[in-house]
């Protein structure tokens, strides 16, 4: 799998402002195959590419990313064969993430029709994203990796707990805010968090955001495992620092591949 170099944009064929961009088979694979080496910013761009949005619009779309940097990243993705130009369609006014209110605010239903970008909030956007870390996650010798499963669905928690235990994990589950707080107060640190978005009294994105601001939790690998299957939700998870994003319904084998990917370990290393 190719990894786009930072300087790829300097040698890539020029992408015009008006060019509409679409994913190639290789680009779609970065969102589907539970393993990628692409940086967060490149993944955020891939999530937004729908074959109907221009390079100029996309360059203003990623939260916290300067248009010049976004254009360079698009050129790198193009050079590495992850995106292609698409045939012109009816013009679309892309939702402007730079508008007042912040890039991660919920988009009112009326805004979708007003801006005309229907795919951002449309349900049914399924992905299996997992980013490889720069270095493998280290578990102290003689200990088992510890996973926290945050989900208010008891059946999902029990399924994941059973499956992860077979893979030699110690598993802790939490289904609401109080249980999450109690879990993070445990003296034994977590090696992995599988995090649902829709919880009864707290938003999973808020948990992720707080984790990334906490000195002891900011490096813990997090996979969002959720039925929040829209481009906007995936973009929000990546922006807040998720290492992976797997939409429900999920299959166990691809999920475990995602777990291995974000921990940076070989398949045979879990359960050995």
HELIX and SHEET records of a PDB file:
HELIX    1   1 UNK A    8  UNK A   10  5                                   3    
HELIX    2   2 UNK A   25  UNK A   32  1                                   8    
HELIX    3   3 UNK A   40  UNK A   48  1                                   9    
HELIX    4   4 UNK A   55  UNK A   58  1                                   4    
HELIX    5   5 UNK A   67  UNK A   79  1                                  13    
HELIX    6   6 UNK A  109  UNK A  115  1                                   7    
HELIX    7   7 UNK A  154  UNK A  166  1                                  13    
HELIX    8   8 UNK A  177  UNK A  184  1                                   8    
HELIX    9   9 UNK A  204  UNK A  213  1                                  10    
HELIX   10  10 UNK A  231  UNK A  239  1                                   9    
HELIX   11  11 UNK A  252  UNK A  263  1                                  12    
HELIX   12  12 UNK A  267  UNK A  269  5                                   3    
SHEET    1   A 3 UNK A  53  UNK A  54  0                                        
SHEET    2   A 3 UNK A  20  UNK A  23 -1                                        
SHEET    3   A 3 UNK A  83  UNK A  86 -1                                        
SHEET    1   B 6 UNK A 128  UNK A 130  0                                        
SHEET    2   B 6 UNK A 244  UNK A 247 -1                                        
SHEET    3   B 6 UNK A 221  UNK A 226  1                                        
SHEET    4   B 6 UNK A 192  UNK A 195  1                                        
SHEET    5   B 6 UNK A 146  UNK A 150  1                                        
SHEET    6   B 6 UNK A 170  UNK A 174  1                                        
END                                                                             
